[in-house]
Amino acid sequence: MKAIRIATLAAALCVGITTVAAAQGTEPSQQGQGEARRGGGMGGMLLKDITLTDAQKDQIKTIREKYLPQQMELRKAAQATGSMDDATRTKMMDLQTKQANEIRAILTADQQKVFDKNLGEMKERMAARKNGSS
């Protein structure tokens, strides 16, 4: 159960980082394939090796903008207390999971396979970091 929570948190953080980058004016052409290499943050890893259509890029931007205010509110609350409590962490993970699910839903079946592979790899890396630092 703990591994699932860690993996979900990892996914949430990755998507959240990309959301912040998008809010800071990331060019639409920088989203999608190779985003992580161009400074898109860990969230770019989810879309690594996926070539998005312009329509998909617009939809992803809309999805990210939809969740950004709630994510920023939770981050500010965590900064104010100096740490993220379990309730805040759970809310952040829920938001990130919903956002990732919405993004996945706009992808084609082939793109979803790559997305799922990227998500699995990211979860493995985060679990390895967590286990290595414990």
N, C-alpha and C positions, 0 to 999 in steps of 0.2 A: 504494500500500500504506500509505503514511504517513497519507493522508487517511482511510482506513478505520480505522486504529488510533485516530486523533484522534476520529473520529465515535463509535467504540465507547466510548472513554474518556468522551466527553461524555455518552453515554447512561448509562453506568455511574455517573458522578458525579451525574447528575440523579436517577436512581432511588435512589441512596444517600442523598442529601440528604433525600428524602421519607421514607426509611426511618428516619432519625434523628428527623425530626419526628414520625413515628408513634410511635416509642419514647418520645418525650418527652410523650406524652399527648394528641396531636392527637385531637380529637373525630371519631368516624366520620362525622358529618354534614359535617365540613369536607373530607373526602376526596372526590375525584371532580371533578365539574364546578366550575370556577372555583377549584380548589385553589391555583393559582399566585397568583391575586389575593388570596387570603386568607392568604398567608404560608406556603403549602405547599412553597415552594422550587422549584427547577428541576424536580424530579421531578413536581410538579403539572402541568407543561407537557405531559407525556406523556398525561395524562388530561383535558386541557383540552377543553371542549365535549363531553365524554362523560358522560352521565347513567348512573350505576351503580345497580343494584338493591341492596337491603340485603344480599342473599346475595353479590353480587360484592364489595361493600365488605368483608364479613367474609373472603372468600377472599383479597383483596388484603392485608388486614391479616395474615392467617396467612402468606402468602408473604413479606411484608416481615419479619415476626418470625423466620421460618426463616433468612433470610440475615443478619440483624442481628449476631449474635455473630461470624461470620466477618468481616464488614465492619469491625466495631469493632476486632477484633484486627489487621487489616491497617492501619487508620488509626493505631492506637497504635504499631505497628512503624514506620510512616512518621514519626510525630511523634518517636519516640525517636532516629531517625537524622537528623531535620531535613529529610529529603527522601524522595521515593518512588522507589526504584530500579526498573529495568525489570521485574524478576521480580515485585515487589510490585504494580506497575502492571498487569502482565498478569493476575495473580491477581484483582485488583480488577475489571478489565474483564470477566474470565470470569464472576465472580459476578454482576455487574450485568447482563450479557447473559443469563445463565440466569434471573435474576429477571424481567427485562423479558419474556423469552419465556414464562415461566409466567403473568405477568399478562396478556399478550396472549392466551394460550390460553383464558382464562376469559371473554373478551369475545365478543360476538356479531359476526357478519360486518360489520355496519355500524359497530359500535364499533371493530373492528380497522382499518377504513379510516381513521377519524379518528385512531386511535392511530398508524398508520403515517405519516400526514400530519404529525402533531405531531412524531414522531421525526425525520422528514426535515427539518423546519424547524429543530429543535433542532440537528441535525448541521450544517446550513448555518451557523447562528449561531456554533457553536463553531469551525467551520473558518474562518469570517471573522475571529473573534477571534484565532485562532492565527496566521493569515496576517498580520493587522494588527500583531501584537505581535512578529513574527519580525524 
